[in-house]
Amino acid sequence: MKAAVHRGWISLKSAASTRDTKAILEECERGEDYAKAKYGEAMRQDLPPAVRELVERQYKGVVANHDRIRDLRNQYRT
């Protein structure tokens, strides 16, 4: 996981250095895709009710963030 985060950071840093807004948003979306997938995996686990509630609430936030970044990226594609 540390390697994936590091690769994402390097890609984001590279995109930021070129000041390419679309590339930055694409890298952010890739990070949100990763978080969304991991939360999806967690949601498929047998979790205690209190933990499940917390994970579900956080998952909804991740999805909202992902969708907002996706929408911003789509604005810069046009």
Secondary structure as UniProt FT lines:
FT   HELIX           2..17
FT   TURN            18..19
FT   HELIX           21..43
FT   HELIX           49..77
//
